[in-house]
Amino acid sequence: RLRLHDGKLIKDRRYHLRTYPNCFVAKELTDWLIDHKEAPDRETGIRLMQKLMDHYIIHHVCDEHSDYKDAKLLYRFRKDDGTFPLSKDVKVFMRGQSLYEKLISVEDSILKVREENSVKYQRTFLGSEMIDWLMQEGEAANRKEAVELGRALLEHGIIQHVSNRHHFFDSNILYQFWINFRRRRRLTELLSENSSRALSESPDSPFCLRKLNPDPGNTSFLSVQPNKEIKIVSAVRRSSITSLAGNSNPYFSAAPTLVFPPVAECNPKSVLKRPVTNEELLSPGAPYIKKTLTIVGDAVGWGFVVRGGRPCHIQAVDPGGPAAAAGMKVCQFVFSVNGMCVLHLDYQTISSLIMTGPRTLVMEVMEAVE
């Protein structure tokens, strides 16, 4: 966005006797992406910009187009017109970026390369050091407030304990900034981070229902009854991982080095009795109620499967996972993820949003009234 402002691609433009401030022409931007080697071809450039639209970063100036079109249409960054959704997650991310920039720009910074158990870690600090620094710089009024800030940064994946065993404490425990905010990222990384294939097939995907030592003929999943259309998913039971790793910490455990047990069965046939449209879901007087679920992911994810699109629905829930504990049920429709409305998205995009978001997941779901 800043580079486009500097290059004068973003400017006030007049169309049909009306002036649209701070906007760009889609076709010109696609040209710019190719010229500046941000995209190898037009097709990739279009996919990149669609990603930004899906994540509420850019939009059509009149919101008449939900898709990014490589044409003489005007689009705008939401940060330039005040419509960018400053959710709690975004605010925490921006706060983390601000603190990181402040820390690395000072002499004798508390961020150092340190060693623990013969392993060297970059950008590390002691919990008590960070709290002292936050108070000294006026970033927190007292130690309690500083601890709360540190915990928010950890829960949003910005900092972490070096071996992922502890939450944030006012102690001599060693932490590190997990995100290197100074690393120059290329737009094409958006397309390679979480492909739908990786999401659906990875044994570490939180959308695989996991079961340890499954009993033959009994999946124990809250889904439809098995039939001939059975899909095999390689997985382990989720909530058992922490205890197997020998760690009673309620937050995180070290990544377990387990050999995956025999496969578990997960039925791919939709659990919905009939298709439901967004219009039907949101129409006045519709027999649906909205619920807010806060799901704290465990060592291997959240424990549910989302499928479909426009709207997506909950296909299956692991009875022993965090999602079930939060009240998630099969056949609920996904309304929002971490404050972002997702009714217009498909399940691959929603899965990607969850995978790249914080460990604490806030979802709004629509549930049919009995």
Protein Blocks (a to p, Z undefined) as FASTA:
>chain_A
ZZmmmnomaccddeehiacehiadfklmmmmmmmnopafbfklmmmmmmmmmmnomaccf
klpafbdcdddbddddfklnopaccdfklmmmmmmmmmmmmmmmpghifbdcddeehiac
ehiacfklmmmmmmmnopafbfklmmmmmmmmmmnomaccfklpaccdddfbdcddfbaf
kbccdfklmmmmmgfklmmmpmkbckbccdehiaehiaopacddddfbdcddddddfklm
mmmnopabfkbccdddddddddddddfbdfbfbdcdfklmmpghiacdcddddddddfkb
nopacedehiaddfbdcfkbmklmnopaehiacfbgghiacklpcfklmmmmmmmmcfbd
cdddddddZZ
